[in-house]
Amino acid sequence: MYRASVSTCATSRRVPKIAEQLRNDGLEVLANGPDGMRRRIADEVPKWRDIIAKAGIKPV
């Protein structure tokens, strides 16, 4: 899945129409490579873990 996401981001940056559609669908197009993806995950997981715990959300 990760490779597909990287491929989609790389393609969308070359094809403005795809990037525009993704933005219209509420997605943020980033092409920061594997290191950028690792940093984003490292930043996002703790934040969302806390939000989910405070909201009392349980797995389905």
ChimeraX attribute file (.defattr): number of C-alpha atoms within 10 A of each C-alpha:
attribute: neighborCount
match mode: 1-to-1
recipient: residues
	/A:1	6
	/A:2	9
	/A:3	9
	/A:4	9
	/A:5	12
	/A:6	17
	/A:7	12
	/A:8	17
	/A:9	21
	/A:10	17
	/A:11	14
	/A:12	19
	/A:13	15
	/A:14	11
	/A:15	11
	/A:16	11
	/A:17	11
	/A:18	16
	/A:19	21
	/A:20	16
	/A:21	12
	/A:22	15
	/A:23	12
	/A:24	10
	/A:25	9
	/A:26	9
	/A:27	11
	/A:28	12
	/A:29	16
	/A:30	16
	/A:31	17
	/A:32	14
	/A:33	11
	/A:34	12
	/A:35	9
	/A:36	12
	/A:37	15
	/A:38	12
	/A:39	11
	/A:40	12
	/A:41	12
	/A:42	11
	/A:43	11
	/A:44	11
	/A:45	11
	/A:46	11
	/A:47	11
	/A:48	11
	/A:49	12
	/A:50	11
	/A:51	12
	/A:52	12
	/A:53	10
	/A:54	9
	/A:55	9
	/A:56	9
	/A:57	10
	/A:58	7
	/A:59	4
	/A:60	3
